[in-house]
């Protein structure tokens, strides 16, 4: 494995996800032909998908004749975990005109080293809470939790089963997406053998 702190080993594409508190860097060698470093600048502007004002920018710097984007550990430690939309903006230095050349998504994941962090997704947490009610073993915080404005303790058995199945389907999609991002088969293929 290459040393990922070394800019020469930086990936040539944006990360799909990274951990809070990690040092993250990538480069974009494909931009310099159309947007030379001497007359343009580049930055990623990223906003939390769930809304609100949680936003950050990653400004490209010139390194080895290409755009290098770096997020120091101290900076990423202050981010909010979650899914983000980003856009890559190119700015013309002469007049500060801007153009968005690409959009995408990335996820910022909780750091397991932080006390009290819960690495489970919202869907996983909800499955556990609903199943604990279905088993009659709800913990104290479940009684006040709500889904779509309805208290879990006031939902019928059928509604609880429906909500659990919805979150299980959401979690299954998360697993498939995660496996595909890792370059592994999704696991959704059914293999059939004929004798």
C-alpha positions as CSV (number, residue, x, y, z in Angstrom):
1,X,0.0,0.0,0.0
2,X,1.3,3.5,-0.9
3,X,1.8,6.2,1.7
4,X,-1.4,8.3,1.4
5,X,0.1,11.3,3.2
6,X,2.4,11.7,0.1
7,X,0.7,13.9,-2.5
8,X,2.3,11.9,-5.3
9,X,0.2,8.9,-4.1
10,X,-3.1,10.9,-3.8
11,X,-6.0,9.3,-5.6
12,X,-7.1,11.1,-8.8
13,X,-10.7,11.3,-7.9
14,X,-12.8,12.5,-5.0
15,X,-13.4,10.2,-2.0
16,X,-16.7,8.4,-1.8
17,X,-16.5,8.5,2.0
18,X,-14.0,9.4,4.8
19,X,-13.9,9.3,8.6
20,X,-14.2,12.3,10.8
21,X,-10.7,13.3,11.9
22,X,-9.0,11.7,8.9
23,X,-6.4,13.5,6.7
24,X,-7.9,13.4,3.2
25,X,-6.4,14.4,-0.1
26,X,-6.9,13.8,-3.8
27,X,-5.7,15.4,-7.0
28,X,-7.4,16.4,-10.3
29,X,-4.8,16.1,-13.1
30,X,-7.6,16.2,-15.7
31,X,-8.5,19.9,-14.9
32,X,-5.2,21.6,-15.8
33,X,-5.5,21.3,-19.5
34,X,-8.8,23.2,-19.7
35,X,-8.2,25.3,-16.6
36,X,-4.5,26.2,-16.2
37,X,-3.4,26.8,-12.6
38,X,-2.0,30.3,-13.6
39,X,-5.4,31.7,-14.6
40,X,-8.0,29.6,-12.7
41,X,-8.7,28.2,-9.2
42,X,-10.8,25.3,-8.2
43,X,-12.7,24.4,-5.0
44,X,-15.2,21.8,-3.8
45,X,-18.2,23.2,-2.0
46,X,-20.0,20.6,0.1
47,X,-23.4,20.8,1.9
48,X,-25.1,18.3,4.2
49,X,-27.8,16.5,2.3
50,X,-30.3,16.6,5.1
51,X,-30.5,20.4,4.8
52,X,-29.5,23.2,7.1
53,X,-26.4,25.4,6.9
54,X,-23.7,22.7,7.4
55,X,-21.3,23.5,4.6
56,X,-17.6,23.4,3.9
57,X,-15.2,24.1,1.1
58,X,-12.0,22.4,0.0
59,X,-9.7,24.7,-2.0
60,X,-7.3,23.3,-4.6
61,X,-3.6,24.2,-4.4
62,X,-0.9,23.8,-7.0
63,X,1.2,20.7,-6.4
64,X,3.4,19.1,-9.0
65,X,1.6,20.9,-11.9
66,X,-1.9,19.8,-10.8
67,X,-4.8,20.7,-8.5
68,X,-4.3,19.0,-5.1
69,X,-7.2,19.1,-2.6
70,X,-6.4,18.5,1.1
71,X,-8.5,18.3,4.2
72,X,-6.3,18.3,7.4
73,X,-7.3,16.0,10.3
74,X,-8.0,18.9,12.6
75,X,-10.4,20.3,10.0
76,X,-12.3,17.1,9.2
77,X,-12.6,16.4,13.0
78,X,-15.0,19.4,13.2
79,X,-17.3,18.2,10.4
80,X,-20.7,16.8,11.0
81,X,-21.1,13.1,10.1
82,X,-23.6,12.4,7.3
83,X,-24.2,12.4,3.6
84,X,-23.1,15.4,1.6
85,X,-23.7,16.8,-1.9
86,X,-20.7,18.6,-3.4
87,X,-20.0,20.7,-6.5
88,X,-16.7,21.4,-8.1
89,X,-16.3,25.1,-8.9
90,X,-13.8,26.6,-11.3
91,X,-13.1,30.4,-10.9
92,X,-11.5,32.5,-13.5
93,X,-8.9,34.7,-11.8
94,X,-9.2,37.7,-14.1
95,X,-12.8,38.5,-13.2
96,X,-13.8,36.0,-10.5
97,X,-16.4,34.4,-12.8
98,X,-17.4,31.0,-11.6
99,X,-18.7,27.8,-13.3
100,X,-19.8,24.5,-11.7
101,X,-18.1,21.7,-13.7
102,X,-19.1,18.6,-11.7
103,X,-21.4,17.5,-8.9
104,X,-21.4,14.4,-6.7
105,X,-21.8,13.0,-3.2
106,X,-19.7,11.7,-0.4
107,X,-20.3,10.4,3.1
108,X,-18.5,11.5,6.3
109,X,-18.5,8.6,8.8
110,X,-18.3,8.7,12.6
111,X,-14.9,8.0,14.1
112,X,-15.0,4.8,16.2
113,X,-12.3,6.3,18.5
114,X,-14.7,8.9,19.8
115,X,-16.5,7.8,23.0
116,X,-20.2,7.3,22.5
117,X,-20.1,7.3,18.7
118,X,-22.6,5.0,17.1
119,X,-21.4,3.7,13.7
120,X,-24.8,2.4,12.8
121,X,-26.9,4.2,10.2
122,X,-30.3,5.6,11.0
123,X,-32.0,2.6,9.5
124,X,-30.0,0.2,11.7
125,X,-30.8,2.2,14.8
126,X,-34.5,2.2,14.0
127,X,-34.6,-1.5,13.3
128,X,-33.1,-2.1,16.8
129,X,-35.6,0.2,18.5
130,X,-38.6,-1.2,16.7
131,X,-37.6,-4.8,17.3
132,X,-37.1,-4.0,21.0
133,X,-40.7,-2.8,21.2
134,X,-41.9,-5.8,19.3
135,X,-40.2,-8.0,21.8
136,X,-41.6,-6.0,24.7
137,X,-38.2,-5.0,25.9
138,X,-38.1,-1.4,24.9
139,X,-35.3,0.7,26.5
140,X,-36.2,3.9,28.2
141,X,-35.4,6.2,25.2
142,X,-37.5,4.2,22.8
143,X,-40.8,5.2,24.4
144,X,-40.3,8.8,23.4
145,X,-38.9,8.2,19.9
146,X,-41.2,8.9,17.0
147,X,-41.5,8.1,13.3
148,X,-43.4,10.5,11.1
149,X,-44.8,12.3,14.1
150,X,-46.2,9.1,15.8
151,X,-44.9,7.7,19.0
152,X,-43.5,4.1,18.7
153,X,-45.4,3.1,21.8
154,X,-48.7,4.1,20.3
155,X,-48.2,2.3,16.9
156,X,-50.1,-0.9,16.3
157,X,-48.3,-4.2,15.9
158,X,-49.0,-4.1,12.1
159,X,-47.6,-0.5,11.9
160,X,-44.5,-1.5,13.8
161,X,-43.9,-4.4,11.5
162,X,-44.4,-2.2,8.4
163,X,-41.9,0.4,9.8
164,X,-39.4,-2.3,10.6
165,X,-39.7,-3.8,7.1
166,X,-39.2,-0.3,5.6
167,X,-36.0,0.2,7.6
168,X,-34.8,-3.3,6.8
169,X,-35.2,-2.6,3.1
170,X,-33.4,0.8,3.5
171,X,-30.5,-1.0,5.4
172,X,-30.3,-3.7,2.7
173,X,-29.8,-0.9,0.0
174,X,-27.1,0.7,2.2
175,X,-25.3,-2.7,2.3
176,X,-25.5,-3.2,-1.4
177,X,-24.3,0.4,-2.1
178,X,-21.4,-0.1,0.3
179,X,-20.3,-3.4,-1.3
180,X,-20.5,-1.9,-4.8
181,X,-18.4,1.1,-3.7
182,X,-15.8,-1.4,-2.4
183,X,-15.7,-3.1,-5.8
184,X,-17.4,-6.3,-4.4
185,X,-20.5,-8.0,-5.8
186,X,-23.7,-6.5,-4.4
187,X,-24.8,-9.9,-2.9
188,X,-28.2,-9.3,-4.5
189,X,-27.6,-11.9,-7.2
190,X,-29.4,-15.2,-6.9
191,X,-27.3,-18.1,-8.2
192,X,-29.2,-21.1,-9.6
193,X,-27.7,-24.4,-10.5
194,X,-29.4,-26.9,-12.7
195,X,-28.5,-30.6,-12.5
